Amino acid sequence: MAQYANDVFTTEPEAISRSMDLGLGGVTHVSDYNGQAVFMPAESHEAYLAFYEQGVPTEEQDTPSVDRIEALRAIVQEILKVDFAKADYQGESVTLNKPRRIQGGNKKFEVFVQDGDKVKRVTFGDPNMEIRRDDPKARANFRSRHSCDTKTDKTKAGYWSCRMWEAGTSVSEMTKNIEGKILKTDDEQRMVYGWASVVTEDGEAVVDRQGDVIEAATLVKAVNEFMEHVRVGKAMHTGEQVGTVVHSLPITKEIGDALGIQSNREGWVVAYKVFDDTVWDMVKSGELAAFSIGGRAMKEEI
């Protein structure tokens, strides 16, 4: 069976991810493939064969349709809509959804947001108050005191104050870029959306937190290999699998042009499904507020 080779893995997390994809709840078993012990979906080899005998479509049959491509484009456009689009505010070209510091006045930050068919300026933050998000107790106290888990209206100052008190990034990063930030969540499906990586912005290479620059072509190759063979997600890169990447789209200028997607960034857009209850609670509380990717590479000095 042609499908068989696509369900054979040398590591258990890969098999767990595939099992999740097939609706088998992450159950796996150890089997023999050409004399080598491998991991496969289902609780036994008999159960695996029985699963496909029920007529489950194979990957060869499951080719992308126009509807699926349109759905993926809609996901990307939704993320980009949350992203930093340009708009006009009282004759000034401003960037939406991107807080910036205010010099003077009784507020620390300002942010421009879309409010219906108008652009609204929202000011927030006490200029005399330090944002101690790296202190877990102070962060939890602030978020609890201001009911941050219920703040969803971007036209209100409270929403943006709570964003500044999220874990996982700094104020300087919040006011600079959104690389890795979770930009959209779906409570019902436990999905989180955002840029897992940004490699260029406005045509300029983005230097990541490790001081590295990734070429767009290199990122695309790595993303494709990850989606084909792994797709496993862990909490802070350790422990057991807690979720899987469900949607993935590397965006380069060429890919964006082909799909009709306008973006001033090149990078990797993902939708990640969280299986673990504890991890989902951490996402909802803001303790886990960003994606983090890891891998191996050959570095070159620039």
Secondary structure, DSSP 4 states (H G I P E B T S, - for coil): -GGGGGG-BSSHHHHHHHHHHTTSTT-EEEEEETTEEEEEESSSHHHHHHHHHTTPPPTTT-PPPHHHHHHHHHHHHHHHHHS--EEEETTEEEEBT--EE-SSSS-SEEEEEEETTEEEEEEE--TT----TTSHHHHHHHHHHTTGGG---TTSHHHHHHHHT-SSS-HHHHTT--TTBEEEEETTTTEEEEEEEEEEETTEEPP-TTS----HHHHHHHHHHHHHHT-EEEETTEEEEEEEEEEEEEE-HHHHHHHT---SEEEEEEEEEE--HHHHHHHHHTSS-B------------
